[in-house]
Amino acid sequence: MERFLIIRNIFKVHPFYFLAAFISSITGNFKYFLVFSVIIVIHELGHVITALILKWKIEKVILLPFGALTIFNEDINRPLIEEFLILVLGPLTQIVFTFIYNYFNYSEEFINYSIVILVFNLLPIFPLDGSKILNIFLNKFLSFKKSHLITIYISLITILVLIIRSSFNLILFLIISFILVKVLEEFKNHDSIFNRFLLERYIKDFKFKKSKIIRPVNLGKMKRDFNHIFYDGKMYVTEREILKKRFDFHRKTW
């Protein structure tokens, strides 16, 4: 019961959603807008319920005209597999719901709408699911810092392609404007996000099964799901010792 109360209280509606609803009404497309909204909510519930099962802290879920944005108040260093499960359960829930709906009430139109939402949401553009799945994939092979930057660059390139290939549409313009702002905010906050990643590793006792040796000392090469040993040219030093020097130094300069 408590979890259902949490779900009820965390949903918010973005002003863009109301604007898109108004545009849909005056253009005679409000029925289609409602269908999109139902699919979007079902999709996001897949994320939310999985997150609750895995005990992730959800700050809010913002309903947008092209999807929804779930904001977590959670550690960056949570296991990659947990984040992956939360991400894929959104599209999977949407696909299952679409099949069930069309089993009882077949509608080619409904299927097409669901496919449009699914494909758009899997584009590699932050903050869409596609970009986050891409980021998880990159984190399996690259450092946290490099993975984050590559995800941002791919997001910007994909947005540029969308702008070039798409004909003008007011709702599409609102969508592209929103996601472009989000990508630019993510780029602006890159350094602070990386510092948060490091600070979490310093103040919390994460236990990872895998270890990685980094030589020479370079915090930018640190990866998610790994413990790190650094070689400073003379001796091997633990991750915690390196991070202690970094944050103690910053504390002294405040």
trRosetta pair geometry for C-beta under 8 A, 3 or more apart (Angstrom, degrees):
i j d omega theta_ij theta_ji phi_ij phi_ji
1 4 5.9 -58 -157 35 35 109
1 5 6.6 36 148 -19 67 104
2 5 5.7 -55 -155 34 35 113
2 6 6.6 39 148 -23 66 101
3 6 5.4 -47 -152 30 37 116
3 7 6.6 40 150 -20 65 101
3 52 5.3 97 -149 -179 119 145
4 7 5.5 -47 -149 33 37 114
4 8 6.5 40 151 -21 65 103
5 8 5.7 -52 -149 34 33 113
5 9 6.3 22 156 -13 66 112
6 9 6.1 -68 -149 41 28 104
6 10 6.2 18 162 -21 67 115
6 52 7.0 144 85 -109 140 126
6 58 7.1 108 159 57 115 116
7 10 6.4 -64 -141 32 25 105
7 11 7.3 28 166 -29 60 103
7 45 7.7 41 -151 -126 131 87
7 48 6.1 99 -118 148 98 140
7 49 7.9 9 -91 -75 132 72
7 52 7.7 -49 -63 -53 97 149
8 11 7.1 -62 -165 16 26 107
10 48 7.6 164 79 -135 137 128
10 58 5.5 24 -147 121 163 114
10 59 7.3 133 -145 115 111 27
10 60 5.0 -168 -172 -123 80 47
10 61 5.3 71 125 7 100 89
11 60 7.5 142 -96 -167 13 75
11 61 5.1 -29 -103 71 60 104
11 63 6.6 33 -171 -31 95 108
12 60 5.3 10 0 180 120 124
12 61 6.8 161 24 79 72 48
12 62 5.1 -27 76 -105 100 66
12 63 6.9 -163 92 12 45 79
13 17 5.1 -103 -174 60 90 144
13 18 6.9 84 143 -42 119 93
13 62 7.5 130 -116 -160 12 62
13 63 4.8 -26 -111 57 64 111
14 17 5.0 111 64 -11 75 99
14 62 5.1 62 -51 174 102 108
14 63 6.4 -152 8 79 82 52
14 64 5.1 10 32 -93 139 70
14 65 8.0 -98 74 -17 113 71
15 18 5.7 -53 -157 36 46 109
15 19 6.3 46 147 -20 73 105
16 19 5.4 -55 -147 39 36 115
16 20 6.1 37 154 -20 68 105
16 64 5.9 8 82 -145 120 81
16 65 5.7 -105 133 -6 94 106
16 174 5.7 155 -152 167 110 122
16 178 6.0 4 -87 -77 167 139
17 20 5.8 -55 -148 37 29 109
17 21 6.4 33 150 -22 63 106
17 63 5.4 40 -83 115 158 89
17 64 5.8 -140 -67 -140 96 25
17 65 5.2 175 -111 -56 54 71
18 21 5.5 -51 -147 34 33 115
18 22 6.5 36 152 -21 64 103
19 22 5.7 -52 -151 33 32 112
19 23 6.5 30 152 -16 65 105
19 65 7.7 -77 71 -47 79 136
19 174 6.7 -177 103 -129 127 156
20 23 5.7 -52 -145 38 34 111
20 24 6.2 37 153 -21 65 106
20 33 6.8 168 136 -138 95 126
20 65 3.4 78 6 -104 170 144
20 171 5.4 78 -129 -128 97 105
20 174 6.5 -156 -74 82 97 155
21 24 5.7 -54 -147 37 29 113
21 25 6.4 34 151 -25 63 104
21 30 7.1 54 -165 -128 69 91
21 33 6.0 145 -115 151 60 149
21 65 7.6 -147 -38 -103 66 104
22 25 5.6 -52 -151 29 32 114
22 26 6.6 16 159 -8 66 106
23 26 6.3 -62 -147 42 30 100
23 27 6.1 10 160 -3 66 117
23 170 5.9 -152 -149 101 149 130
23 171 5.9 -179 97 -68 147 96
24 27 6.1 -71 -140 49 25 100
24 29 4.4 -96 -154 84 79 88
24 30 4.7 122 127 -87 101 54
24 32 7.1 -142 -154 66 121 86
24 33 3.8 34 -170 -44 171 143
24 171 7.6 52 -61 -78 85 140
25 30 4.7 43 -92 -70 60 123
25 33 8.0 -61 -48 25 62 151
29 32 4.8 -46 -176 42 84 116
29 33 5.9 95 124 -31 83 96
30 33 5.2 -52 -148 34 38 118
30 34 6.5 41 154 -22 67 99
31 34 5.9 -53 -156 31 31 110
31 35 6.8 31 148 -18 63 104
32 35 5.5 -50 -151 34 37 114
32 36 6.4 42 150 -20 66 103
32 113 7.1 -166 -161 -100 86 131
33 36 5.6 -51 -152 35 32 115
33 37 6.4 36 149 -24 64 105
33 65 7.7 -44 -147 -148 101 93
34 37 5.4 -52 -149 33 34 116
34 38 6.6 37 153 -22 66 100
35 38 5.9 -50 -152 30 32 111
35 39 6.7 29 152 -14 63 106
35 109 7.8 -25 175 130 171 102
35 110 6.5 -126 -166 -114 129 76
35 113 5.4 4 125 148 119 175
36 39 5.9 -62 -154 39 31 109
36 40 6.1 33 151 -23 67 110
36 65 7.7 28 119 -179 137 62
36 113 5.9 -124 -82 -173 70 120
36 117 6.6 157 -146 -71 81 123
37 40 5.5 -54 -146 35 31 115
37 41 6.4 31 157 -19 65 104
37 63 7.5 41 -146 -173 93 124
38 41 6.0 -55 -150 34 29 109
38 42 6.5 28 153 -17 64 107
39 42 5.8 -56 -150 37 31 112
39 43 6.3 36 151 -23 65 107
39 94 6.3 61 -175 -144 85 106
39 97 7.6 167 -129 98 66 131
39 98 7.5 36 -126 -76 108 97
39 113 6.2 -180 -16 125 156 106
39 114 5.4 -156 -135 -101 142 75
39 117 5.4 159 120 21 131 165
40 43 5.6 -55 -151 34 30 116
40 44 6.4 22 156 -15 65 108
40 63 7.0 105 122 -146 129 87
40 64 7.8 -137 -169 63 148 64
40 66 7.8 148 -103 135 134 21
40 67 5.5 -167 -137 -129 110 36
40 68 5.6 128 165 -24 102 98
40 117 6.5 -135 -76 -147 74 142
41 44 5.9 -58 -146 39 30 106
41 45 6.3 37 153 -26 64 104
41 63 7.3 -5 -84 -113 85 118
41 68 7.2 86 -93 -37 44 144
42 45 5.7 -52 -150 29 30 115
42 46 7.2 39 150 -25 59 96
42 93 6.2 -160 154 132 81 103
42 94 5.7 121 105 -102 102 66
42 97 4.7 -36 171 0 147 176
43 46 6.0 -53 -170 20 34 114
43 47 7.5 26 142 -10 64 100
43 67 7.2 -68 89 -143 142 85
43 68 7.2 161 84 26 101 108
43 90 5.0 46 174 180 77 88
43 91 6.9 18 -143 -83 101 36
43 93 6.3 151 -124 80 35 102
43 94 4.1 11 -91 -67 86 119
43 117 6.9 -139 -42 141 153 129
43 121 7.1 -141 178 -77 153 173
44 47 5.5 -48 -160 34 48 112
44 48 6.1 43 147 -19 74 107
44 61 5.8 117 167 -166 134 132
44 63 7.8 -117 1 -96 165 75
44 67 7.6 134 -62 177 107 73
44 68 4.0 -14 -77 63 144 142
44 70 6.4 158 -156 -51 99 108
44 90 6.4 11 -97 -132 30 110
45 48 5.4 -55 -139 41 37 111
45 49 5.8 33 164 -18 71 107
45 93 6.5 -141 82 146 83 156
46 49 6.5 -54 -138 37 21 103
46 50 6.4 19 161 -13 58 113
46 89 4.4 -165 165 135 97 78
46 90 4.3 157 81 -104 115 35
46 91 7.4 -129 90 24 157 26
46 92 6.4 163 -162 64 147 75
46 93 2.8 -160 -79 7 125 142
46 94 6.7 -90 -10 -26 143 72
47 50 6.1 -70 -155 40 24 108
47 51 6.2 23 155 -20 66 112
47 70 5.2 -156 123 -9 138 156
47 86 5.6 57 -151 174 73 81
47 87 7.2 23 -112 -102 100 28
47 89 6.3 151 -82 80 39 94
47 90 4.3 9 -49 -72 93 107
48 51 5.7 -57 -148 36 29 112
48 52 6.4 27 155 -18 64 106
48 58 6.4 36 -136 -100 84 162
48 61 6.2 -34 -80 -68 125 145
48 70 6.4 -163 -75 -112 79 138
49 52 5.7 -53 -149 36 32 112
49 53 6.5 36 152 -21 64 104
49 89 7.5 -118 70 139 89 138
49 93 8.0 120 39 -89 122 151
50 53 5.6 -53 -151 34 33 113
50 54 6.4 17 155 -5 66 110
50 85 5.8 -159 180 133 131 91
50 86 4.8 176 105 -111 120 58
50 89 4.1 126 -46 53 148 159
51 54 6.0 -65 -146 48 30 101
51 56 4.0 -73 -167 55 89 121
51 58 5.7 95 118 -62 141 110
51 70 7.2 -171 -24 163 157 147
51 72 7.0 -141 -149 -98 140 116
51 86 5.0 57 -71 -125 81 123
52 55 7.3 33 -176 -80 33 31
52 56 7.3 -79 -64 48 27 76
52 58 7.2 -41 -68 -11 80 126
54 82 5.1 140 -170 -153 148 108
54 85 6.9 134 -57 83 143 128
54 86 6.7 -92 28 -64 145 104
56 72 5.6 -42 164 -138 116 127
56 74 5.1 -23 -158 -85 90 149
56 78 7.2 35 -105 -132 101 171
56 82 7.3 151 -61 156 116 122
56 86 6.8 5 2 -86 157 147
57 72 6.3 108 80 -169 64 77
57 73 4.4 -62 112 71 118 88
57 74 5.2 165 44 -71 86 82
58 61 6.9 -6 177 -44 124 91
58 70 6.4 -55 -139 -170 107 102
58 71 7.5 104 -166 78 64 52
58 72 6.0 -54 -107 -108 49 65
58 73 7.4 77 160 16 4 83
59 71 4.6 -53 63 105 114 97
59 72 6.3 143 1 -148 92 11
59 73 4.4 106 -61 -34 103 99
60 70 7.8 -167 101 -146 41 48
60 71 5.3 11 55 47 74 110
61 68 5.7 18 176 167 95 123
61 69 7.2 165 -157 81 51 44
61 70 4.9 -15 -107 -102 84 73
61 71 7.5 -166 -81 18 36 70
62 68 6.3 167 82 -162 48 71
62 69 4.6 -9 55 57 103 96
62 70 8.0 -166 20 -73 67 28
62 71 7.1 45 -9 -14 103 108
63 68 5.1 -30 -106 -107 50 99
64 67 5.5 5 65 65 109 55
64 68 6.0 172 19 -95 81 37
64 69 6.3 55 -18 -12 123 97
64 178 7.0 153 -151 147 135 164
65 171 6.4 -124 138 -161 147 105
65 174 6.9 38 43 102 143 128
65 175 6.7 -109 80 -78 107 95
66 117 7.7 174 -176 -125 61 79
66 120 6.4 -102 -179 135 109 145
66 175 4.7 73 -35 -123 146 123
66 178 8.0 173 25 60 123 138
67 117 6.9 143 -85 -159 86 95
67 120 7.4 -154 -47 106 120 111
67 121 5.5 131 -102 -97 141 105
67 128 7.0 93 44 -116 169 84
69 127 5.7 57 -129 94 111 137
74 78 5.8 -15 156 -25 116 139
75 78 5.1 129 76 -39 92 82
75 200 5.4 128 -150 -150 101 143
75 204 7.0 -64 -116 41 143 168
76 144 7.7 76 149 -155 127 138
76 193 7.4 126 -91 -176 148 83
76 196 6.2 113 -13 114 134 102
76 197 4.8 -75 89 -99 151 77
76 200 6.0 -180 41 12 93 157
76 224 7.6 -113 142 -103 86 115
77 197 6.9 124 -55 -149 92 69
77 200 5.1 -177 0 120 122 135
77 201 6.4 138 -73 -71 153 78
77 204 7.4 175 61 76 139 132
77 206 5.4 -73 141 -90 138 154
77 224 6.4 -169 -127 -134 62 86
78 82 5.4 -77 150 68 109 135
78 83 6.3 125 94 -47 107 98
79 82 4.7 94 71 1 91 102
79 83 7.3 -164 98 -2 52 84
79 225 6.3 70 -136 -97 65 101
80 83 5.7 -58 -152 40 38 109
80 84 6.1 41 151 -24 70 107
80 136 5.4 134 -165 -150 103 96
80 139 6.0 -171 -106 99 134 130
80 140 7.1 151 154 -72 167 80
80 224 5.7 112 -58 120 106 128
80 225 5.4 -53 -5 -44 109 132
81 84 5.5 -52 -145 36 32 115
81 85 6.4 35 155 -22 65 103
82 85 5.8 -52 -150 33 31 110
82 86 6.6 30 153 -17 63 105
83 86 5.7 -55 -150 36 33 112
83 87 6.3 32 153 -20 66 109
83 132 7.3 -126 163 167 111 111
83 136 6.1 -172 99 -93 115 123
84 87 5.7 -59 -150 37 30 111
84 88 6.2 14 163 -9 68 110
84 133 7.3 83 -129 -122 76 74
84 136 5.3 136 -80 -176 93 163
85 88 6.4 -60 -138 42 26 98
85 89 6.1 29 163 -26 63 112
86 89 6.3 -58 -146 30 22 111
86 90 7.7 32 154 -27 54 96
87 90 6.5 -55 -175 15 34 110
87 129 5.3 142 -164 -154 93 98
87 132 5.4 -159 -110 104 136 120
87 133 5.5 172 143 -71 147 85
87 136 7.3 -146 17 -17 155 144
88 91 6.2 -56 -159 44 49 102
88 92 5.8 44 149 -18 77 114
88 133 7.3 89 -68 -100 82 120
89 92 5.4 -57 -134 47 36 113
89 93 5.8 44 162 -27 69 105
90 93 6.1 -57 -150 32 22 108
90 94 6.6 20 153 -15 59 108
90 121 7.6 -122 123 154 126 146
90 129 6.0 -147 67 -90 139 148
91 94 5.5 -58 -149 37 34 114
91 95 6.3 34 155 -21 69 105
91 118 5.9 91 -138 -139 99 94
91 121 6.9 -180 -82 96 98 129
91 122 6.8 44 -89 -68 144 109
91 129 6.6 -175 -37 109 107 164
92 95 5.7 -52 -147 35 33 111
92 96 6.4 31 155 -17 66 105
93 96 5.9 -55 -147 38 30 109
93 97 6.2 31 155 -19 65 109
94 97 5.8 -56 -146 38 28 111
94 98 6.3 31 155 -23 64 106
94 114 6.4 167 164 -159 103 102
94 117 7.1 -131 -167 101 150 121
94 118 6.2 179 109 -85 139 99
95 98 5.7 -54 -150 33 30 113
95 99 6.6 28 154 -17 64 105
95 114 7.7 129 -100 161 46 127
95 118 7.2 69 -70 -105 87 142
96 99 5.9 -56 -152 36 32 110
96 100 6.3 28 154 -16 66 108
97 100 5.8 -57 -146 39 31 109
97 101 6.1 32 157 -21 67 108
98 101 5.9 -53 -143 36 27 111
98 102 6.2 14 162 -7 63 112
98 110 7.1 173 -143 136 85 99
98 111 6.4 102 -178 -113 118 63
98 114 4.3 94 -102 -159 137 171
99 102 6.2 -66 -145 45 25 102
99 103 6.3 36 154 -32 63 105
100 103 5.6 -50 -150 23 30 117
100 104 7.0 8 160 0 62 104
101 104 6.6 -76 -162 45 28 94
101 105 6.2 -50 172 54 68 94
101 107 7.6 -46 134 30 105 107
101 110 6.4 -114 119 146 131 150
102 105 6.9 -83 -118 75 30 52
102 106 5.0 55 -169 -115 78 55
102 107 6.2 -122 -109 33 86 65
102 110 6.4 -174 -77 83 97 124
102 111 6.1 38 -80 -65 148 102
103 106 7.7 52 -87 -69 8 77
107 110 3.7 68 90 4 117 110
107 111 6.8 173 95 -11 64 80
108 111 5.6 -52 -153 35 37 114
108 112 6.4 39 150 -22 67 104
109 112 5.7 -55 -151 34 31 112
109 113 6.5 31 152 -18 65 104
110 113 5.8 -53 -151 35 32 112
110 114 6.4 32 152 -19 65 107
111 114 5.7 -58 -150 37 31 112
111 115 6.3 31 152 -21 66 106
112 115 5.7 -53 -148 35 31 112
112 116 6.5 35 153 -22 64 103
113 116 5.7 -52 -151 32 32 113
113 117 6.5 28 154 -14 65 106
114 117 5.9 -56 -150 38 32 109
114 118 6.1 32 153 -21 66 110
115 118 5.6 -56 -143 38 30 113
115 119 6.1 27 160 -17 67 108
116 119 6.2 -57 -145 38 24 106
116 120 6.2 21 159 -15 62 112
117 120 5.9 -59 -144 40 26 109
117 121 6.0 23 160 -18 64 114
118 121 6.0 -62 -146 38 23 108
118 122 6.4 11 159 -11 62 113
119 122 6.1 -68 -149 41 27 104
119 123 7.4 51 149 -46 60 86
120 123 5.9 -31 -166 -9 39 114
120 128 7.3 -122 141 -132 66 144
121 128 5.3 -171 -158 -163 47 105
121 129 5.1 32 158 24 94 109
121 130 6.7 150 134 -23 46 94
122 128 7.2 -130 -57 148 7 118
122 129 6.1 -36 -93 82 52 101
122 130 4.1 101 179 -75 38 108
122 133 7.5 -14 -143 28 79 141
123 128 5.5 34 64 87 79 160
123 130 4.8 177 72 40 22 156
123 131 7.6 3 108 -41 60 83
123 158 5.9 152 171 168 106 142
123 162 7.9 41 -164 -66 157 127
124 128 7.7 -154 -128 75 9 112
124 130 4.7 -104 -72 133 43 108
124 131 5.0 105 -167 -87 52 63
124 134 4.7 53 -128 -33 110 154
124 151 7.4 -129 180 -148 98 70
124 154 5.0 -40 131 135 127 121
124 155 6.5 -121 132 -81 72 59
124 158 5.5 166 73 -45 80 155
125 128 5.0 50 70 19 77 120
125 130 6.7 40 22 70 59 114
125 131 5.5 -97 75 -50 16 122
125 155 4.6 106 -137 -143 53 81
125 158 5.0 -129 -69 89 96 131
125 159 5.9 109 -125 -58 126 86
125 162 8.0 -7 -66 -19 151 141
125 179 5.5 36 145 168 125 137
125 183 6.9 -66 -171 -69 81 126
126 131 4.3 -140 -69 130 57 166
126 132 7.7 101 -112 -53 73 72
126 151 6.4 84 -54 145 114 103
126 152 6.6 -22 0 -103 141 59
126 155 4.5 -33 10 -102 85 155
126 179 7.4 151 90 -170 51 89
126 182 6.0 -147 121 123 87 104
126 183 5.0 127 65 -98 103 76
126 186 5.3 -27 126 -2 156 164
127 131 6.7 -111 -139 58 21 132
127 132 7.4 33 -170 -46 62 108
127 179 7.3 -144 19 -132 65 83
127 182 5.3 -87 -15 161 98 144
127 186 7.7 158 -70 -57 86 135
128 131 5.4 99 63 4 73 98
128 132 7.6 -147 101 -1 41 90
128 179 7.2 2 -31 -128 100 132
129 132 5.6 -65 -153 41 39 109
129 133 6.1 38 153 -20 74 105
130 133 5.9 -54 -146 37 30 109
130 134 6.3 33 153 -19 64 107
131 134 5.5 -53 -149 38 32 116
131 135 6.3 37 150 -24 65 104
131 151 5.5 99 -175 -172 92 105
131 154 7.4 167 -123 89 88 108
131 155 5.6 26 -112 -83 135 107
132 135 5.4 -46 -146 33 34 115
132 136 6.6 39 152 -20 62 99
133 136 5.7 -49 -151 32 34 112
133 137 6.5 36 149 -19 64 104
134 137 5.6 -56 -152 36 32 113
134 138 6.3 31 152 -18 67 106
134 151 5.8 145 102 -115 110 93
134 154 6.7 -114 150 85 157 154
135 138 5.6 -53 -146 37 32 112
135 139 6.2 35 154 -23 65 106
135 147 5.6 100 -157 156 70 106
135 148 6.9 41 -139 -95 116 50
135 151 4.5 6 -83 -83 95 148
136 139 5.6 -55 -149 34 30 114
136 140 7.1 41 150 -30 60 95
137 140 5.9 -47 -164 15 35 114
137 141 7.7 -2 153 8 61 104
138 141 6.5 -81 -163 49 38 91
138 142 5.1 -31 170 36 82 118
138 146 7.6 -140 163 108 117 82
138 147 3.8 150 115 -133 115 95
138 150 5.8 -178 -137 72 155 133
138 151 6.6 -140 21 -54 152 95
139 142 6.7 -72 -101 63 27 72
139 144 6.4 30 -123 -99 102 58
139 147 4.7 34 -70 -114 68 173
139 223 6.7 136 -171 -162 75 87
139 224 4.9 0 -177 35 128 121
139 225 7.6 104 146 11 110 110
142 146 4.5 -103 165 88 123 119
142 147 4.8 154 85 -61 111 86
142 150 7.3 58 78 5 166 141
142 223 7.5 169 116 -108 31 104
143 146 4.6 84 57 15 90 102
143 147 6.6 -154 88 -9 43 90
143 220 6.1 77 134 150 161 58
143 221 4.8 -120 -85 -147 138 33
143 222 6.0 80 -150 60 103 35
143 223 5.4 -106 -120 -77 50 72
144 147 5.9 -61 -146 37 25 112
144 148 6.4 24 158 -21 63 109
144 194 7.0 144 112 -124 108 78
144 197 5.4 170 138 -175 155 159
144 222 6.0 -20 16 96 111 79
144 223 6.1 159 -31 -129 79 33
144 224 5.4 105 -82 -37 104 86
145 148 6.0 -59 -153 33 26 110
145 149 6.6 19 155 -13 63 108
145 194 5.2 41 -102 -118 94 126
145 197 7.9 -159 -64 61 74 154
145 220 4.7 -67 43 -154 158 76
145 221 7.9 -54 32 -60 116 22
145 222 7.6 77 -11 52 101 77
146 149 5.9 -58 -148 39 33 109
146 150 6.2 31 157 -19 68 108
146 220 7.4 86 -39 165 86 94
147 150 6.0 -56 -145 38 28 109
147 151 6.3 31 155 -22 63 108
148 151 5.8 -56 -152 33 28 113
148 152 6.7 28 152 -18 63 105
148 190 6.3 148 127 -140 124 91
148 193 6.6 176 -156 104 157 133
148 194 7.1 -151 45 -71 155 90
149 152 5.7 -55 -153 34 34 112
149 153 6.4 31 153 -17 68 106
149 190 6.5 57 -85 -145 80 140
150 153 5.7 -55 -147 38 34 110
150 154 6.2 32 156 -17 67 107
151 154 5.9 -55 -145 39 28 109
151 155 6.3 36 152 -26 62 106
152 155 5.5 -53 -152 31 31 117
152 156 6.6 29 153 -18 64 104
152 183 6.3 136 -149 -168 76 88
152 186 5.7 -163 -104 108 109 113
152 187 5.0 128 -169 -82 143 87
152 190 7.0 -57 -31 -84 159 120
153 156 5.8 -53 -151 35 33 110
153 157 6.5 31 152 -17 65 106
154 157 5.7 -53 -146 38 34 112
154 158 6.2 34 155 -20 66 107
155 158 5.9 -59 -149 37 27 109
155 159 6.4 28 154 -19 63 106
155 179 7.9 -138 -177 159 109 103
155 183 4.6 -172 127 -122 132 127
155 186 7.8 42 53 62 163 141
156 159 5.8 -52 -148 34 31 112
156 160 6.5 34 152 -21 63 104
156 183 6.0 162 -70 152 74 144
156 187 7.9 36 -54 -58 125 139
157 160 5.6 -54 -153 33 32 114
157 161 6.6 33 150 -19 65 104
158 161 5.6 -50 -149 34 35 113
158 162 6.5 39 150 -21 65 103
159 162 5.5 -52 -151 34 34 115
159 163 6.5 35 152 -21 66 103
159 176 6.4 128 -155 -155 96 92
159 179 6.6 -168 -101 105 119 110
159 180 5.6 125 -165 -89 154 88
159 183 6.7 -124 -28 6 147 160
160 163 5.7 -53 -150 34 32 112
160 164 6.4 28 154 -16 65 108
161 164 5.8 -58 -147 39 31 109
161 165 5.9 10 163 -4 68 117
162 165 6.3 -68 -136 47 23 97
162 166 5.5 9 172 -14 66 123
162 176 6.2 -172 112 -107 129 118
163 166 6.5 -58 -125 38 17 102
163 176 6.4 119 -79 -164 86 152
166 169 7.2 -81 162 14 112 103
166 172 5.9 -149 163 161 144 148
166 176 7.9 -168 55 -57 152 141
168 172 7.6 -175 -168 69 33 118
168 173 6.7 20 -158 -58 77 115
169 172 3.8 67 71 15 105 114
169 173 6.5 -171 83 -16 49 83
170 173 5.5 -52 -149 31 30 116
170 174 6.7 31 152 -19 63 101
171 174 5.6 -50 -153 33 36 113
171 175 6.5 36 149 -20 65 104
172 175 5.5 -52 -148 36 35 114
172 176 6.2 31 156 -16 68 106
173 176 6.0 -55 -143 39 28 106
173 177 6.2 31 155 -22 63 109
174 177 5.7 -56 -146 36 28 113
174 178 6.3 29 155 -22 64 106
175 178 5.9 -56 -152 33 28 111
175 179 6.5 13 159 -8 65 108
176 179 6.2 -60 -143 43 30 101
176 180 6.0 34 157 -24 65 110
177 180 5.8 -57 -146 35 26 113
177 181 6.6 28 156 -20 62 105
178 181 6.0 -59 -157 33 28 110
178 182 6.6 25 150 -17 64 108
179 182 5.4 -52 -148 37 39 115
179 183 6.3 41 153 -21 68 102
180 183 5.8 -52 -147 34 32 110
180 184 6.4 29 155 -15 65 107
181 184 5.9 -59 -148 40 29 109
181 185 6.3 33 153 -22 65 106
182 185 5.6 -52 -147 35 30 113
182 186 6.4 33 153 -21 63 104
183 186 5.6 -54 -151 34 32 113
183 187 6.5 33 150 -19 65 104
184 187 5.5 -50 -147 35 35 113
184 188 6.3 38 152 -21 65 105
185 188 5.6 -53 -147 37 31 114
185 189 6.2 14 158 -5 66 113
186 189 6.0 -66 -143 48 27 101
186 190 7.0 63 149 -66 60 75
186 193 7.7 11 -160 -30 70 152
187 190 5.8 -13 -161 -34 35 113
189 192 5.0 -62 -165 50 74 110
189 193 5.4 79 133 -30 91 101
190 193 5.8 -60 -148 36 26 111
190 194 6.4 25 156 -18 64 107
191 194 5.7 -54 -148 36 31 111
191 195 6.3 31 153 -18 65 106
192 195 5.5 -50 -145 38 34 113
192 196 6.4 40 152 -23 64 102
193 196 5.6 -50 -150 33 32 113
193 197 6.6 40 147 -23 62 102
194 197 5.4 -49 -154 30 35 118
194 198 6.7 31 150 -15 65 103
194 220 7.8 -5 -164 -112 139 72
195 198 5.6 -53 -149 38 36 110
195 199 6.0 36 153 -22 69 107
196 199 5.6 -52 -139 37 32 112
196 200 6.3 39 158 -23 64 102
197 200 6.2 -54 -155 30 24 112
197 201 7.0 21 150 -16 58 107
197 222 7.6 160 133 96 117 124
198 201 5.7 -60 -157 35 35 111
198 202 6.5 31 149 -21 68 107
198 219 6.2 20 -105 -179 131 131
198 222 7.3 112 -95 52 83 157
198 243 6.1 -178 178 -126 92 110
198 246 7.1 -56 160 100 138 153
198 247 8.0 177 130 -57 108 107
199 202 5.5 -56 -150 35 36 113
199 203 6.1 8 164 -1 72 110
199 247 6.8 110 -111 -94 79 134
200 203 6.6 -68 -135 46 25 90
200 204 5.5 -21 -178 24 66 120
200 206 7.6 51 140 -36 93 127
201 204 7.1 -62 -110 55 15 83
201 206 6.5 -58 -122 19 64 127
201 222 7.4 -77 -36 174 170 151
201 239 6.6 -75 159 150 125 125
201 240 7.9 -142 144 -90 86 63
201 243 6.0 -154 100 -87 100 161
202 240 6.9 127 -128 -136 59 66
202 243 4.0 -151 -90 145 102 132
202 244 6.8 154 -145 -68 109 54
202 246 7.8 -122 -81 65 142 107
202 247 5.6 96 -177 -9 170 148
208 211 7.5 139 98 -71 105 57
208 225 5.6 144 -140 -179 123 42
208 226 5.6 179 137 -125 155 9
208 227 4.9 -179 61 -33 111 79
210 225 6.3 38 42 136 117 85
210 226 5.1 -55 98 -110 98 74
210 227 7.1 177 96 22 46 75
211 226 6.4 118 -126 -168 21 83
211 227 4.5 -31 -107 71 79 97
211 228 7.1 164 -160 -84 70 23
211 229 6.4 33 176 -10 114 102
212 223 6.3 64 9 28 159 118
212 226 4.6 12 -2 178 114 140
212 227 7.3 164 21 82 68 48
212 228 5.4 -26 69 -107 87 71
212 229 7.4 -173 91 27 39 72
213 228 7.6 133 -105 -161 21 63
213 229 4.9 -29 -107 72 71 99
213 230 7.7 152 -161 -93 59 21
213 231 6.5 31 -178 -20 103 107
213 236 7.7 -57 -133 -129 106 114
214 217 6.9 78 112 -120 107 35
214 218 6.0 -130 168 48 123 80
214 221 5.0 151 -131 87 127 130
214 222 7.3 -53 -51 -74 156 61
214 228 5.6 2 -3 -166 117 113
214 229 7.2 166 21 81 71 45
214 230 5.1 -27 70 -106 96 70
214 231 7.3 -170 89 18 46 74
215 230 7.1 139 -80 -165 57 54
215 231 3.9 -9 -96 54 110 113
216 230 7.9 38 169 -173 43 93
216 231 6.8 -94 -121 87 44 76
216 232 6.8 63 -160 -132 84 36
216 233 6.3 9 -121 -51 107 91
217 230 4.6 50 -105 -176 82 132
217 231 7.5 -150 -54 70 70 37
217 232 5.3 12 -34 -100 119 77
217 237 7.5 -2 -91 53 118 128
217 242 6.2 -176 -147 -127 120 132
218 221 4.7 62 97 -1 105 110
219 222 5.7 -20 -171 -13 56 117
219 242 7.0 179 -80 141 97 126
219 243 7.8 110 -115 -88 123 75
219 246 7.0 48 -64 -77 152 155
222 226 7.4 -166 -169 76 65 110
222 228 5.6 -75 -118 -45 89 155
222 239 7.5 98 -117 -134 122 119
223 226 4.4 46 75 21 100 131
223 228 7.8 137 30 -70 74 110
227 239 6.2 -139 -171 -4 69 139
228 239 4.2 98 64 -80 88 115
228 242 8.0 -56 102 35 116 140
229 236 5.4 1 172 -172 112 111
229 237 7.3 149 -167 71 64 38
229 238 6.4 -41 -114 -109 69 45
229 239 7.1 -76 -75 -38 33 79
230 236 7.1 147 79 -158 41 57
230 237 4.8 -29 69 65 95 92
230 238 7.7 8 23 99 85 5
230 239 7.0 119 -17 -85 99 51
230 242 5.2 68 13 -57 150 144
231 235 7.4 -152 -143 108 64 22
231 236 5.4 -34 -93 -97 74 66
231 237 7.5 158 -93 16 24 78
232 235 6.4 -3 44 55 99 62
232 237 5.7 36 -21 -3 114 126
237 241 4.9 -111 -180 79 99 131
237 242 5.7 111 120 -53 121 92
238 241 4.8 99 60 3 82 101
238 242 7.3 -150 96 -3 46 85
239 242 5.9 -61 -154 37 33 109
239 243 6.2 25 155 -14 69 111
240 243 5.8 -58 -144 42 31 108
240 244 6.1 39 154 -28 66 105
241 244 5.6 -50 -146 30 29 115
241 245 6.8 31 154 -18 61 101
242 245 6.0 -54 -157 32 32 111
242 246 6.6 31 148 -19 64 107
243 246 5.4 -52 -149 35 37 115
243 247 6.2 17 162 -5 71 108
244 247 6.5 -63 -140 46 25 95
244 248 5.7 25 162 -18 65 115
245 248 6.0 -57 -135 41 22 109
245 249 6.2 27 161 -24 60 110
246 249 6.0 -64 -158 32 23 111
246 250 6.7 16 153 -13 62 107
247 250 5.5 -47 -144 37 39 111
247 251 6.2 45 153 -25 66 103
248 251 5.5 -52 -147 34 32 115
248 252 6.5 34 153 -21 64 105
249 252 5.9 -57 -153 33 30 111
249 253 6.7 20 153 -14 64 109
250 253 5.8 -63 -150 39 34 107
250 254 6.9 51 151 -43 65 94
251 254 5.9 -38 -158 3 36 117
